[in-house]
Amino acid sequence: MLETYNNEMIYGLVAEPDLPIWESGKKRKFSADFKSSAVAYYESLPEDGLRGAYLRRAGINSSLMSSWCRGIRSGTIAKLGRKPIDPVIRENAELKVRLTKLEADLARELFDSTCSKQGITKGNTDCTF
């Protein structure tokens, strides 16, 4: 196993990030902070085998690290959190909520107008449609 403090002294590297601890059998999820620090450390390593050694030590696949590097460069890693919702799906959800409120208002108005035509007050529940 490579000692990071020796590499830091020899190559002037960025400090190696602490690896998260995962429960066995669970899907690993990496935070945006870990991804950005892992990419910074990875890119500070010389390409003489130390990069591959870090990936093996961290248990990170090279294609995953490549996608993190692309994400850091494009700025999408910093914007992680909830996945963005499709605007059409968001609008549909908002319209469903609005429709439900309008239907409730309409039912209330219909009930009130029917009861007032029958001469029944609001406190009385004998109103029929």
C-alpha positions in Angstrom: 0.0 0.0 0.0 1.3 3.4 -0.9 1.6 5.9 1.9 0.0 9.2 1.0 2.3 11.3 3.1 5.3 10.0 1.2 3.7 10.8 -2.1 2.7 14.3 -0.8 6.3 15.0 0.2 7.8 13.7 -3.1 5.3 14.9 -5.6 3.6 17.9 -3.8 0.2 16.2 -4.1 -3.2 17.2 -2.9 -4.1 15.4 0.3 -5.8 12.1 -0.3 -9.5 12.3 0.7 -10.7 10.0 3.5 -12.8 7.1 2.0 -16.4 6.9 3.2 -17.3 3.7 5.1 -20.1 1.7 3.6 -22.2 -1.1 5.0 -21.7 -4.3 3.1 -24.4 -5.3 0.7 -25.5 -1.7 0.3 -25.1 0.5 -2.8 -22.3 3.0 -2.4 -23.2 6.6 -2.7 -20.5 9.2 -3.0 -21.1 12.8 -1.9 -20.3 15.7 -4.2 -17.6 16.8 -1.8 -15.9 13.4 -1.9 -16.1 13.3 -5.7 -14.5 16.7 -6.1 -11.8 16.0 -3.6 -11.2 12.5 -5.1 -10.9 14.1 -8.6 -8.5 16.8 -7.4 -6.3 14.1 -5.7 -6.5 11.8 -8.7 -5.6 14.5 -11.2 -2.6 15.6 -9.0 -1.1 12.2 -9.2 1.5 11.5 -11.9 0.5 8.9 -14.5 3.1 6.4 -13.5 0.8 3.9 -11.9 -0.1 5.9 -8.9 -3.5 6.8 -10.3 -4.4 3.2 -10.8 -3.1 2.3 -7.3 -5.4 5.0 -5.8 -8.4 3.8 -7.7 -7.8 0.2 -6.5 -7.2 1.4 -3.0 -10.4 3.5 -3.0 -12.4 0.8 -4.9 -13.4 3.1 -7.6 -13.7 2.0 -11.2 -11.7 4.0 -13.8 -14.8 4.7 -15.9 -16.5 6.1 -12.8 -13.5 8.4 -12.1 -13.6 9.5 -15.7 -17.3 10.4 -15.5 -16.5 12.3 -12.2 -13.7 14.2 -14.0 -16.1 15.1 -16.9 -18.7 16.2 -14.3 -16.2 18.4 -12.5 -15.1 20.0 -15.7 -18.7 20.7 -16.9 -19.8 21.8 -13.4 -22.5 19.2 -13.0 -20.9 17.5 -9.9 -21.2 20.7 -7.9 -24.9 20.8 -8.8 -25.7 17.4 -7.4 -28.5 16.7 -5.0 -31.9 15.9 -6.1 -32.2 14.8 -9.7 -33.7 17.6 -11.9 -37.4 17.1 -12.6 -38.6 17.2 -16.2 -40.4 20.5 -16.6 -43.4 18.7 -18.1 -43.7 16.4 -15.1 -43.4 19.4 -12.7 -46.1 21.3 -14.6 -48.4 18.3 -14.6 -48.0 17.9 -10.9 -48.7 21.6 -10.3 -51.8 21.4 -12.5 -53.1 18.3 -10.7 -52.8 20.2 -7.4 -54.5 23.2 -8.9 -57.3 21.1 -10.4 -57.9 19.4 -7.1 -58.3 22.8 -5.3 -60.6 24.1 -8.1 -62.8 21.0 -7.9 -63.1 21.3 -4.1 -64.0 25.0 -4.5 -66.5 24.2 -7.2 -68.1 21.4 -5.1 -68.3 23.9 -2.2 -69.9 26.6 -4.4 -72.4 24.0 -5.8 -73.3 22.8 -2.4 -73.8 26.3 -1.1 -75.9 27.5 -4.1 -78.0 24.4 -3.9 -78.6 24.7 -0.2 -79.4 28.4 -0.5 -82.0 27.7 -3.3 -83.6 25.1 -0.9 -83.6 27.7 1.9 -81.3 25.7 4.1 -78.7 27.4 6.3 -75.0 26.4 6.4 -75.3 24.7 9.8 -78.0 22.4 8.6 -76.9 19.2 6.7 -80.3 18.4 5.1 -79.3 19.8 1.8 -79.6 17.4 -1.2 -78.5 17.6 -4.8 
